[in-house]
Amino acid sequence: VLRVNGVNILLTSRRRGWTSIDDFTEFGVDPAERKIVVVKLGYLTPDFRKIAKLALMALSPGCTNLLIEKLRYERVRRPLYPLDRDFSWSPLRRLD
């Protein structure tokens, strides 16, 4: 645990998922006692949801993205929904 300008930063030498309160208490940190807790996850796990008064999602670039239109698609046949939305379409057959 590093302390920089009044901010505690918990770093690990290897990648790991932070999915429970126990992941923090293992390092002597109780997230329920903190004003702000930041985790690098794509969702808020049930353990964290219990103690979170507010949850914010920060979208950042990478190999995955919730905004799929921001990803580069190099070998796709266009138009392709939902990337392209302004095109006509009709089904090949009805599914009655």
DRENVEX-338457 format. One record per residue (C-alpha): x, y, z. Coordinates in Angstrom, 2 decimals. Layout:
REM DRENVEX-338457
<node><X>X</X><Y>Y</Y><Z>Z</Z></node>
...
END
This chain:
REM DRENVEX-338457
<node><X>0.00</X><Y>0.00</Y><Z>0.00</Z></node>
<node><X>1.47</X><Y>3.35</Y><Z>-1.10</Z></node>
<node><X>0.44</X><Y>6.68</Y><Z>0.36</Z></node>
<node><X>0.82</X><Y>9.62</Y><Z>-2.04</Z></node>
<node><X>-0.51</X><Y>13.11</Y><Z>-1.20</Z></node>
<node><X>-3.02</X><Y>11.65</Y><Z>1.26</Z></node>
<node><X>-4.23</X><Y>8.96</Y><Z>-1.16</Z></node>
<node><X>-3.75</X><Y>5.26</Y><Z>-0.38</Z></node>
<node><X>-2.89</X><Y>3.23</Y><Z>-3.48</Z></node>
<node><X>-2.99</X><Y>-0.54</Y><Z>-3.33</Z></node>
<node><X>-0.77</X><Y>-2.01</Y><Z>-6.09</Z></node>
<node><X>0.09</X><Y>-5.60</Y><Z>-6.86</Z></node>
<node><X>2.95</X><Y>-6.98</Y><Z>-8.94</Z></node>
<node><X>0.62</X><Y>-9.36</Y><Z>-10.75</Z></node>
<node><X>-2.73</X><Y>-8.87</Y><Z>-12.40</Z></node>
<node><X>-5.69</X><Y>-9.89</Y><Z>-10.28</Z></node>
<node><X>-9.39</X><Y>-9.31</Y><Z>-10.09</Z></node>
<node><X>-10.80</X><Y>-7.28</Y><Z>-7.22</Z></node>
<node><X>-14.21</X><Y>-8.78</Y><Z>-6.66</Z></node>
<node><X>-14.74</X><Y>-8.88</Y><Z>-2.90</Z></node>
<node><X>-14.13</X><Y>-6.94</Y><Z>0.28</Z></node>
<node><X>-11.71</X><Y>-9.71</Y><Z>1.30</Z></node>
<node><X>-9.40</X><Y>-8.75</Y><Z>-1.57</Z></node>
<node><X>-8.78</X><Y>-5.45</Y><Z>0.24</Z></node>
<node><X>-8.77</X><Y>-6.67</Y><Z>3.84</Z></node>
<node><X>-6.09</X><Y>-9.18</Y><Z>2.85</Z></node>
<node><X>-3.82</X><Y>-6.12</Y><Z>2.51</Z></node>
<node><X>-5.08</X><Y>-4.44</Y><Z>5.68</Z></node>
<node><X>-7.48</X><Y>-2.08</Y><Z>3.88</Z></node>
<node><X>-11.18</X><Y>-1.93</Y><Z>4.75</Z></node>
<node><X>-12.96</X><Y>-0.28</Y><Z>1.79</Z></node>
<node><X>-16.06</X><Y>0.39</Y><Z>3.93</Z></node>
<node><X>-13.96</X><Y>2.86</Y><Z>5.96</Z></node>
<node><X>-12.87</X><Y>4.83</Y><Z>2.85</Z></node>
<node><X>-14.61</X><Y>7.83</Y><Z>1.30</Z></node>
<node><X>-13.72</X><Y>6.76</Y><Z>-2.25</Z></node>
<node><X>-12.73</X><Y>3.36</Y><Z>-3.61</Z></node>
<node><X>-11.66</X><Y>2.94</Y><Z>-7.24</Z></node>
<node><X>-11.42</X><Y>-0.50</Y><Z>-8.84</Z></node>
<node><X>-10.52</X><Y>-1.35</Y><Z>-12.42</Z></node>
<node><X>-13.52</X><Y>-3.50</Y><Z>-13.31</Z></node>
<node><X>-16.24</X><Y>-3.37</Y><Z>-15.90</Z></node>
<node><X>-18.99</X><Y>-3.83</Y><Z>-13.32</Z></node>
<node><X>-19.71</X><Y>-3.44</Y><Z>-9.63</Z></node>
<node><X>-19.69</X><Y>-6.81</Y><Z>-7.86</Z></node>
<node><X>-22.37</X><Y>-7.60</Y><Z>-5.24</Z></node>
<node><X>-19.81</X><Y>-7.22</Y><Z>-2.42</Z></node>
<node><X>-18.92</X><Y>-3.68</Y><Z>-3.50</Z></node>
<node><X>-22.52</X><Y>-2.75</Y><Z>-4.32</Z></node>
<node><X>-23.39</X><Y>-3.35</Y><Z>-0.65</Z></node>
<node><X>-21.03</X><Y>-0.58</Y><Z>0.52</Z></node>
<node><X>-21.24</X><Y>1.80</Y><Z>-2.46</Z></node>
<node><X>-23.32</X><Y>4.93</Y><Z>-2.03</Z></node>
<node><X>-22.60</X><Y>5.81</Y><Z>-5.66</Z></node>
<node><X>-21.06</X><Y>3.91</Y><Z>-8.57</Z></node>
<node><X>-19.50</X><Y>5.63</Y><Z>-11.58</Z></node>
<node><X>-18.29</X><Y>3.93</Y><Z>-14.74</Z></node>
<node><X>-15.23</X><Y>5.44</Y><Z>-16.42</Z></node>
<node><X>-14.93</X><Y>4.33</Y><Z>-20.03</Z></node>
<node><X>-11.36</X><Y>4.11</Y><Z>-21.28</Z></node>
<node><X>-9.71</X><Y>2.86</Y><Z>-24.46</Z></node>
<node><X>-8.53</X><Y>-0.73</Y><Z>-24.66</Z></node>
<node><X>-9.19</X><Y>-4.08</Y><Z>-26.28</Z></node>
<node><X>-12.77</X><Y>-4.07</Y><Z>-25.00</Z></node>
<node><X>-15.19</X><Y>-1.19</Y><Z>-24.75</Z></node>
<node><X>-18.84</X><Y>-0.75</Y><Z>-23.82</Z></node>
<node><X>-19.11</X><Y>1.68</Y><Z>-26.73</Z></node>
<node><X>-18.51</X><Y>-0.80</Y><Z>-29.53</Z></node>
<node><X>-18.66</X><Y>1.91</Y><Z>-32.19</Z></node>
<node><X>-15.36</X><Y>3.22</Y><Z>-30.76</Z></node>
<node><X>-13.56</X><Y>-0.04</Y><Z>-31.62</Z></node>
<node><X>-11.75</X><Y>-0.38</Y><Z>-34.94</Z></node>
<node><X>-13.40</X><Y>-2.88</Y><Z>-37.25</Z></node>
<node><X>-11.10</X><Y>-3.58</Y><Z>-40.17</Z></node>
<node><X>-12.51</X><Y>-6.74</Y><Z>-41.77</Z></node>
<node><X>-16.27</X><Y>-6.53</Y><Z>-41.55</Z></node>
<node><X>-18.83</X><Y>-6.39</Y><Z>-44.31</Z></node>
<node><X>-20.62</X><Y>-3.04</Y><Z>-44.18</Z></node>
<node><X>-23.22</X><Y>-1.95</Y><Z>-43.33</Z></node>
<node><X>-23.20</X><Y>-3.70</Y><Z>-39.97</Z></node>
<node><X>-25.68</X><Y>-2.96</Y><Z>-37.20</Z></node>
<node><X>-25.23</X><Y>-1.42</Y><Z>-34.62</Z></node>
<node><X>-22.11</X><Y>0.24</Y><Z>-36.05</Z></node>
<node><X>-24.03</X><Y>1.57</Y><Z>-39.03</Z></node>
<node><X>-27.61</X><Y>2.67</Y><Z>-38.43</Z></node>
<node><X>-28.60</X><Y>4.58</Y><Z>-41.55</Z></node>
<node><X>-29.35</X><Y>1.81</Y><Z>-44.05</Z></node>
<node><X>-32.40</X><Y>-0.02</Y><Z>-45.32</Z></node>
<node><X>-33.03</X><Y>-3.60</Y><Z>-44.37</Z></node>
<node><X>-35.70</X><Y>-6.20</Y><Z>-44.92</Z></node>
<node><X>-35.78</X><Y>-9.75</Y><Z>-43.55</Z></node>
<node><X>-35.17</X><Y>-12.64</Y><Z>-45.92</Z></node>
<node><X>-38.25</X><Y>-14.44</Y><Z>-44.58</Z></node>
<node><X>-40.91</X><Y>-14.00</Y><Z>-41.93</Z></node>
<node><X>-40.71</X><Y>-15.99</Y><Z>-38.72</Z></node>
<node><X>-44.44</X><Y>-16.59</Y><Z>-38.12</Z></node>
END
